[in-house]
């Protein structure tokens, strides 16, 4: 093997390893494809997803999280693992929603007399200044997960901010902790929507 070929191989290997370390342990970029998180996130927004804290701390209420859908079974063949770790040609489906209820909490959605809906956590109204419209909730049906319900030890209730147009825990149930990928931290594109997500206690 001549020196030029060896240097090329070394460079490619270095780039791939660096890409894996950055994407899996530090951050990655995600594109927003739907209106489920209006007005917080719009279609076409690009966000930085922070992954470091995911390994050392649990999600907090109000965090905007990226995660694999609850029934997802990820392929573990070499090609699928390579694409997942590097992001190259990755076709894994991921959702982005907000953490509403935490493990062991009681969750319920109620409808008020004025036609608006309200989330209760442990029987107390949850302050949600981020949602699109409190009057846009679909009517809960027996097949939906609207509570009252108590979450399990490692379960989270996830909802989109656009309550009238979001496929979330109301339809597929609580999310297990091991499905989380990371936290959305910054909208970096388009520049006119540059925004940093600060943690707030809701």
HUHU-V439917 format. One record per residue. N is the residue number from 0. PSI is psi in whole degrees, -180 to 180 (NA if undefined). Layout:
((N:PSI) (N:PSI))
This chain:
((0:123) (1:169) (2:-40) (3:-43) (4:-43) (5:-43) (6:-37) (7:-46) (8:-44) (9:-41) (10:-44) (11:-46) (12:-43) (13:-45) (14:-43) (15:-45) (16:-43) (17:-40) (18:-43) (19:-45) (20:-46) (21:-48) (22:-41) (23:-34) (24:-19) (25:-67) (26:165) (27:170) (28:138) (29:149) (30:136) (31:115) (32:-13) (33:177) (34:12) (35:-18) (36:17) (37:144) (38:2) (39:-47) (40:137) (41:158) (42:132) (43:-11) (44:144) (45:132) (46:146) (47:130) (48:116) (49:132) (50:-11) (51:-54) (52:-23) (53:-29) (54:-13) (55:-14) (56:163) (57:156) (58:147) (59:158) (60:135) (61:-16) (62:138) (63:112) (64:147) (65:136) (66:161) (67:138) (68:150) (69:-33) (70:10) (71:132) (72:105) (73:136) (74:144) (75:18) (76:160) (77:-42) (78:-44) (79:-41) (80:-43) (81:-46) (82:-36) (83:-40) (84:-33) (85:-23) (86:-4) (87:113) (88:18) (89:129) (90:11) (91:135) (92:132) (93:147) (94:161) (95:120) (96:177) (97:142) (98:122) (99:-46) (100:145) (101:168) (102:139) (103:6) (104:154) (105:131) (106:141) (107:145) (108:127) (109:156) (110:129) (111:167) (112:-28) (113:2) (114:-7) (115:165) (116:157) (117:137) (118:132) (119:133) (120:119) (121:41) (122:10) (123:138) (124:137) (125:128) (126:118) (127:76) (128:-10) (129:-11) (130:159) (131:-50) (132:123) (133:-8) (134:1) (135:9) (136:138) (137:153) (138:130) (139:137) (140:166) (141:-26) (142:-9) (143:161) (144:82) (145:-3) (146:-175) (147:140) (148:148) (149:125) (150:154) (151:-178) (152:-34) (153:37) (154:146) (155:143) (156:121) (157:137) (158:148) (159:153) (160:-24) (161:81) (162:-24) (163:-10) (164:57) (165:125) (166:105) (167:-158) (168:-18) (169:-27) (170:-33) (171:7) (172:-177) (173:155) (174:134) (175:147) (176:-32) (177:0) (178:-10) (179:143) (180:-47) (181:180) (182:137) (183:125) (184:-35) (185:132) (186:116) (187:-9) (188:135) (189:157) (190:-28) (191:-15) (192:21) (193:124) (194:138) (195:130) (196:107) (197:146) (198:131) (199:147) (200:105) (201:NA))
